[in-house]
Amino acid sequence: MTGVSAQERGATSTSTTGCSSARSIEPIRTVPPGSSTKQVASGPSSRRRRMRGSSPGERSLTAPDRTRARAAPRPRTPMSPSSCPLTPARVRSERGAVAESGALMARRRGSRASLPVAALALAAAALAACGGDAPEPPAPPQATAEATAVASPTVAAERTPVVRLQQSPWDEARWAEVLETMAGRDIGARTGAIEEAVRLDELGMIPVLTELQRFWIAFELQETVNWGLWALTGEDLGGDWGAAVEWLGAHPETPLPPGFADWKADLYATRVDPAFSRFMGGGLPSAIRVELVQWGGVSVDGIPALVNPSFVQGSDARYLAPDELVFGVDIEGDARAYPLRILDWHEMANDVVGGVPVALAYCTLCGAGVLYDARVGDEVLEFGSSGLLYESNKLMYDRATDTLWNQLTGEPVVGERVGSGVTLRRLPVVVSDWGSWLERHPGPLVLDIDTGYERDYSPGAAYGEYFASPSTLFPVFRRSQALPEKSFVFALLLDGTPKAYPLRDLQERPVVNDEVAGRTLVVVTEPASRTVRAYERGDLSFRAGPAPGSLVDGSGATWRVTEEALAGPDGASLPRLPGHLAYWFGWFSFYPQTLLLGD
């Protein structure tokens, strides 16, 4: 198997045409900020499943079904309505022709000076094709059906070239007016702004319309927004908010309007939770594309983090069955188990294990529980859930500065700490069945089910349906078909080199001797479970030993698998390496250059 890159992944278009009836959905129930003891909540899975296109406040509707028919444009008299249909295919064709004859030719000459001419050529091409005056932008049709929730597509948006203007048709003052209009409630003014953007080919309107497609401000605007995206992108996105986000992800050249981050922060603060204004806008530095930051369906801390939670002795944890999964952590002999069915509801545990302040950051959507050392210099950080996502990955935040952090990479991505050079240090963690963990660690501590929050902590209550589904729930624009998207991999990052080991392969090959970034290692798996550990191996090679939890080296010496290291003869030891499980799509999204087992 060879390495996989973002450019090598398969990408297809999912746009379709036709008609489909629409269905109504339940309004989303968000968890209010400041959730505290004995708070009853519906499952995060249910909340997020209903959230696609929903927002609290005025009438909340989701994007129309992908197969909803697209209306033909309204031409000027005397042209008949069918004489010059502005179909997505035609828009793509004309944009492609102009790009070849104008924009791309300009790039080949090393100049972008002729790009405005190329934009005019697009209008001329439409005029010539119709044999008459260029039609006005078609008015959006009156919506006649309720909208339906649409599952996140499982393929990346098509990378269709976009014809760019050298300079935005709107100056900063005009953009300020437009953004204020688009956040308002005047249907006519907003419709006019969208039509003007289409007429001028103002591509900076694309991220604005994508946000409005998620946060429907009024039902009457729905078809206008869909139409605007269709006309500006040249693709029929079918009214699918997720497809629009993935289109943006695949087109990083799409311009952002001046003041967009502040406008988006105000939109989220107004429509969902005022606390969102802490994380966006205001000139905060960002290491990621703010237009791709998405609302996760809950308010800030709507998924409440556990802070110094209570534990009970393993023998007293009668609520756990032997086959239930736990996150296992052991530092300096302090062994602790965090049942997944409890962490599903909290996604973060701020704790101290073996004297080390840690943050167990769990992204349920990408199947990854990562253990971090919470110390940054002289500070000990405490983390919460922001309620925001990026590439279907949880954005956590530190309570000291409100900086957003990537849960999977441990890097600050929006806020005060961006550019500081700080990255959280990974620590080893395993996913184990409770019976095996208890057998390996007599007398371990296990998270008390009485967390202070009233939740349905029964297995699968929070995300059972999502875990059982092969599909993702939120937009992901970097995808790879090398593995099933939600298959588990054991993920390692050694000296900046990422590598993924498919769990199914490790279960068939319980001992794998490997080399990554010039470092030799051995990956050890318990075939009957998801438990995987990795260790340095020096110049040794290992095979499975005669007893569970043992390895044999080339000389025949037996080594014992422990949480800290491989323990060998005469006090020899080989240190453990930090790794964790993750869904393949989650790991690939942030490490598209990752190696796979066999590379």
N, C-alpha and C positions, 0 to 999 in steps of 0.2 A: 504494500500500500504506500502511496506517495503522499507528500504533504499537501494540504489543502489551503488555498488562499481565497480571499473574498472574490477575486476575479474568476476563480474556477468553479464557483458554486453554480448550480443550475438556477436559472431565473426564467420564469415564464409569465405571460400576461394572463390575468384571470378575468378580464373584462368580458361581459357578455351583453347581448341585447335581447329584447323580448319584453313580455309583460308578465307581471306577477302580482297577485293580490298581497296586500300588506296586512300585518296584524298588530294589535296593540300590545304594549308591554307594561309591566308594573313600574311605577316610579321608583327610583333608587332610594334606599334608606341609608343615609350616611350616619356614621358614628360621630357624635358631636365632639368638639375638642374638650380636653380635660376629662376624658372618660376615667372613671375611678371605680371604687369598690362596688360590687354587686350590680354591675350594669349589664342588662340583658341586651344581646345583639343577635341579629341574624348572621348566618355564616358568611365569611368573606367571599366564599365561592359564589353564593347567591348574589351578594351585592355586586361583585365584579361582573357576574354573568349578565346582570340587568343594566349595567352602567353604560354600555356602548351607546354613545350619543345622548345620554341622559344628563340632566343637571337639575338641581333643585331650583325653586323659584317659579318663574312663569312657565307656561306649558312646556313640559319636557318631552321631546320626541327624539327618537333615534333616526339615524340615516335611513333612507329608503332602501328597499331590497336591491341587491346588485343587479337583478334582472329587470328593474323598472324601466319602462320604455322611455326613450328620449324624444322630446318633441322637436319637430323641424323648426328652423328659424322663421321669423315673421319678416318677409321681404317687403321692400317698397312697392307701391303700386307703379306700373301695372303688372309686375311679375306675379305669377301664381305661386301659392305656397309650396308647391312641389318642384318648381323650376330650378331652384338652386339650394338644395338641402345642405345645411352645414353639419354634416355627420362627423363623429369623431375620426372615422377613417380618413375623411377628406381633410380634416384639420391636420392630421398627422402627415398625410401625403403632401399637402401644401407647405407645411412647416419644413418637412424634409427637403422638398425641392428648393425652397428659399435658402435653407441652411447650406445646401450644397453649392448653390449658385452665388450666394451672398456671404453669409456669416462664415462658413467654413473656408471659403476662398480668401476672405479677409484675414483669417487666422494664418492661412498658409503664406500670405504675404507679410505676416508679422505685424499686421495692423488691424485695429477694430474700427477704423474710421467709417467703413462702409456699412456697418451694422444697422444704423438707422435707415439707410437706403434699403437694406434687406427687409426691414419691417414694412416699408412702403411697398416693396415688391410683393409681399404677402397679400396686401390689400388689392394690388393690381391683379395678382393671379386670380383672386376670387372674383373680381370684376370681369376679367376676361373669360373665365369659365362660365359665368352666368350670362354673358352677352348684354349687360346692362349696368345700371348704377349699382354700386356696392350696397348691399342691404344693411339696414340698421341692425345693431345687436338684437337678437330675438328676445322678446319679453318672456320671462319664465312662466310656464303654464301654471294655472291654478291647481294646487294640490287637491286631489279628490279622494285620497285614502290615507289611513293612518299608517305610520311607519312601523317597521319591524326591526328587532335586534338582529345584527349580522355578526357571525362569528369571525374572528380574526383570520385573514387569509393565511395559508400555510406556504405560500411562495412569495418571493420578493417582487416588488414592483418592477415593471418593465423599464429598462433604461433608455427611454426615448430621448433623442437629442432635443434640447430646448433652444429656440431662437432667442438670443439675448439682445437687448438694446444696450448701446454703449452707456447710456445714462438714463436714470429713471425719468419717465415723463412728468412725475410729480416732484416738486421740491419739498423741502422739509416742512414748510408752512402748510402746503396742501395736504401732506401726509398727516399732519397733526389734526387737520379738519376731518379727514377721511376716517382716521382711527376713532376719533370722538363720535363720528356719525355711526360707525359700525358697532360701537358699544352702546349706542342709544336704542330708542324704541320706535323711531320714525321709519315705518316700513318703506315709504316712498323714497326717503332720502337714502336709505341703505341700498335699495334697489338701484337708484340712480348712480350711486358710487360704484356699485359692481358693474353696471353697464358701461360707465365711463372707463373703468379699468380694462374691461374687455376691448373697448373701442381703441384705447391707447396701447393695448398689449402691455399693461403694467403688471409684470410678473411678481412684483412684491406683494400683490394681493393674494397670491396663492397660500402662503402660511396664515394669513388673516382668515381666509375662507375656510381653511382646514380647522382652525379653532372654532369658528362659528358652526361648522358642521357637527362638531362635538357638543357644543353648548348652544342648542337651538334657542335663540332669543324669542322667536315667534314662529309658529307653524307656517305663516304666510311667506316667510323668507326662505323656507326650506328648498323649494325648487330653484329659486334664484341663486342660492349658494351653490347647489349642485351644478347648475348650468354654468356659473362663472368658473368653477374648477374645470369643467369639461372644456370650455372655450380656451382657457389660459394654459392648461397642461397639454391639450391636444389628445387627451385620453379619456375615454368613458370610464370613470371610476365608480359608476353605478351608485352614487350617493353613499358610498361606503367610507366612513371616517377612517377606518383602519387602512384602507387602500390609499387614501390621500396622504396619511402620515408616512406610509412606506414609499410612496412616490417622492415625497420630500426627502426622505432618507437617501433615496437613490439619486437625487439631484442636488448635491451640496452647492451647486452654483446658483441655485435659486436665491435671489436677493431678499434680504430682510428690510422692511421699512424702518426708517429712523424712529426710535421710540417704541419698537415692537415689544421688547422685553418688559418695559413698564406697562404697556397696554395689556399684555398677557397676564402680568401679575395682578393688575386691577380686575381683569375679567375673572380670574380664578378666585380672587378675594371677594368679589361681588357675588358670583354665582355659587360658590361652594363654601369657602371658609376664609375670613379675613386674615387668618394667620399665614396663608400662602404668600402674602406680600413680603414676608420675611425672607423668602427663598429666591425671589426673582426680581428683576428690575433694580432701580436705584443705582445703576452703574456697577452692580456686583460683577467681579471678574468671573468668567466662565471658561471651563476647559471642554465643554460639550456644546452642542447646538441647541440653543434654548427652544427653538421651534419644535424639537423632537421630544422635549420633556412633556410627559402626559400625566393627566390626573388618573390616579389608581382607583377611584371610586369611593374613597374615604377621606375624612378630614385629617388635618394634622394630628398625629397621635391617636387617630381613630382606631388604629391597631396598636393598643398600648404595650409599650416595652415593659419587661420585667426588670426591676432594679433590686439587687440583693435579695432575690426570692428565698422563700423558706424551703427547706429540704427535710426529708425524713430518711430514716435508715432503710436500706433496701428491703430488709425483712418485713418492714411495716408497710411497704407499698403494695397493698393488696389489690389496688385498682388496676395493676398492670398484669397482663398475661405474658407468658414466656416468649411468645412470638411477636410481641409488639416492638416497634422500632424506637430506638432512643439515639440521641447524640451522646457519644461517650467522650468524656474529657478527663485526662489524668495528668496533673502537674505536681511534681514532687510528692507523689504518692497520694494526693488528694483526688480520689476518683469520684466523678459525679456523672449522673445520667439525667438527660433532659428529654423526656418523652416527646416525640414528634407531634402527637395529638394535642399536647398542650402548647407547644411552640407554634403550631399552625395558627393559633389565635393571637400570638404576641410577636412573633417574627424577630424578636430581639431579647436577649438576656444579658444585662449588665451585672457582672458577678466578680467575685474574687476567688480564684482557685489556686491552692498551693501558694498563697501569698501574692499571686500575680493578678492584677486587675485585667479582666478580659471582657470582650464583647462577642457573644455568639450571635452573629448576624445571619438570619435565615430568610432567604428569598423563596417563598413557596412557589412563586410563578416560574422560577428557573431551577427549582429543585436543589438549591445549593445552601448548605449551612457552612459558613466559614467562621473559624475562630480567630479573633484578632487580639493581640496585646493592645490594651486600651491606653497605654502610656505613650505620650508624645512629648519628648523632652521631660520637663518637670511636671507636666500636666497629666491628669488622668481624665480621659474623656468619657462622657456618658452619652449614649446614643438613643435616639428615638426614630420613629417612622414618620417620614415627611408626608406620606400619602401620595407621593409623586413617583413616576416610573420613567425609565429611559431604556428603550429596547426591551421592554417587558421585564426589566430588572429594578428591584427596589432601590430607591434613593433614600438612604438614611441620613440623619443630620446629627451633628454634635450640639449639645445644648449650650455650650459655652459661647459659640459664635454663630450658630444657625447655618454653618456651612453644610452644603449637601455633599455626601460621599457616595461613591459607587460601591455597592455592597460586595460585588464580586472581585473588584480589583483593589479595594482598600485605599482608593485615591480620592482626594477632595476634587469636586467637579464644578461646583458653583458656590461662590462666597469668599469670605475673607481668607481662607487658608489656601485657595488656589494659587499656584505659583510658589508656594513655600518650600516645595521639594519634599514634603512629608508624604510618606506612604505607611499605612499601618502594617505592622509585622504579623505575618501569618503564623499560626500555631497548629499543631496536629489535632485532628478531630476525626472520629469515626462515626459511621452509622452502623449500629449493631442491634440485633434482637436482644430484648431485655434478658432472656434466659442465659445467653452466652456471656453478656456483660457481667451479670451477677455471678456466674460461675468463675469468670476470670478475675473478678474483683470482689472477694468476700467482704461484706460490710460496706458497700459503697453508699454514697448519698444519692437520693433521687428526688427530683423536683416534687414538692408537695402539690397535690391536685387542688388544694384550697389556696388559690393564688390571690384571693381578694377580689377577683372578678367573677361575675356569674356568666359562665359560658357553658355550652354543651361540649364537654371535653371527651365525648365518646369517639371512638376511632372513626375517622372519615367524615365527621360532622362538618368540619370547616371546608375542606377542599376535596372531598372524596371524588366528586364528579370530575373535577379538573384533573386530578391525578390519574384517573382511569381513562381519560380522553387522550387521543394522539395529537390533538390540536393545541395551538397556543391561544391565548385569550386576548392579548394586546399586540399592537403592531411591533413587528421586528423586521427591519429592512435588510439586515445582513444574515443570510441563511445559507446553509450548506446541505446538500443531499448526500454527503458521504456517509451519514448515519441517520437513522430516524430521529426526528427533531427532539422528541422527549425520551430518547434512550439515555440511560445514565452513563456517564464517563467518570473515571477517577482523574482528577485534574491536578497537575503539578506545574509550578512556575519556578524554574531553576535558573538563576543568573540571567533573568529576563527572557528565557526561552520557555514557552508554554508547550506542554504535551498532554494529550488526552488518551486515556486507556479505556476502551469500551468495557463496561462492566461485564457484559455477556462473554467477552473474550477472556477476561481475567478469571471468571468462574470456571472456564474450561482449562485455563492454564494458571493454577493457583500461585505458582512461583515464576516470576519473569525477571531475568537478569537483563539490565538495559544500561544505556549510556545517554545522557542528555547534557548538552552544553559542555561536553568534556568531563562530566562527572558520572561516575559509575554508581548504579543503584540497583536495588532489588525491590520489586513490588510483590507483596504477599497478600493473598486473598483467602478468606474463609468461604469456600464455594457455596455453602448452603445459605449464605446471608449476603448483605451488601458491605460487609466489613473489609476494608482495604487499608493497608498500611505500606509505607515506603521507607526504605532505609538506605543510607550510604553502604557500599559494599567493598570499597577499596579495590584491591586486585583479586578479590575472592569471587567465586561463583557458587551459587546455592541451588539446592534442590529440596523438595519436601522431606521433612524428617519422619521418623517412625511414629511420633506421637503428635497429636494436635498442638499447634503453636510452637513447633520446632522446625529447624532447618538444618541441613547437613552441608558443609562446605566440601571443596574438592579433596581435602585431606581426610575426610571422614569425620571430622570434628562436628559435634552437635552444638547448635546455637538455639537460644530461647528467644521467642518473640515477646517483647514487652512494650509498654506504651512509650517508654523513654528511648529505648535502643534495642538493638540485637545484642543479647548477652552471650558471650562465647567463653571458651575455656580460659582459665588462668586470669579471669577478670577482664578479658578483652571485651570491647563493646564497639558497636557501630551506630552512630546517631540516627534518630528518626528524622524524616523530612516532612514538612507540612504539606498535606494534600487534602482534598475533599471531593465529595461527589457533586455532580451538577448535571442538569439536562444538557445534552449536546448543543441545542440551539443557544442556551444561555452562555455557555463557555465560548462558543464560536463567535457570538455577537461581539465580544470584547477582545477576543484573541483569534482573529481570522487567519493569522499566520501559524496557528497551532500545528504541531506535529501530532501524528496518530501512532498508535502502537504498530510497529513494523518499520517506521521511518528511521 
